[in-house]
């Protein structure tokens, strides 16, 4: 177990400042790469990289995967793979330097750790499938698509909030 609670936690950054910085990062992503931000694409590329090691014949026979990893193409040769790696490293370092690094399971009093982890895993599978099905994750659709005023992205965001509101009512008893 990693814990740095022996020192005082530093306060969180002002959310308005953080939002402004995120906006600048998104602007720079559009400016430098011609594309917005997203997390499911880089994760998909890592999975395709592993799949290319295990079953390269499948990659070379699947039209969806050929542009990413067909022939001598390396699926990890993409700026957003490294951006995602930087996010993971930056998040870890932020937690370490601000004394917030620990392994805990946040849960309500009416739910076991096993159930909490099972629900989180199931939710992750559904979100991952939905991200691939929608051709973009929450950050890609909501953040990047919303920033360029894509109607589909705004409909997506409204659907996410409406769905979360509806499901929250059903699951609230587990957290209170």
Number of C-alpha atoms within 10 A of each C-alpha: 7 10 13 16 12 7 10 10 14 11 7 8 8 8 9 9 10 12 11 11 12 13 15 12 14 18 17 15 18 14 11 10 11 9 15 22 25 22 18 23 20 20 17 17 21 15 13 21 20 13 15 20 10 11 12 16 13 14 22 16 11 11 11 11 16 15 14 20 21 20 13 7 12 15 22 19 12 13 11 22 21 13 16 18 13 12 13 12 12 12 13 13 14 13 16 15 13 16 17 19 19 13 9 9 11 10 15 14 11 10 13 13 14 10 11 16 14 12 12 12 12 12 12 12 12 11 15 18 14 14 19 13 10 12 12 21 21 21 16 21 24 24 21 23 22 18 16 11 12 14 11 13 21 17 13 18 18 13 12 14 11 12 11 12 11 11 11 13 9 10 10 10 12 14 12 10
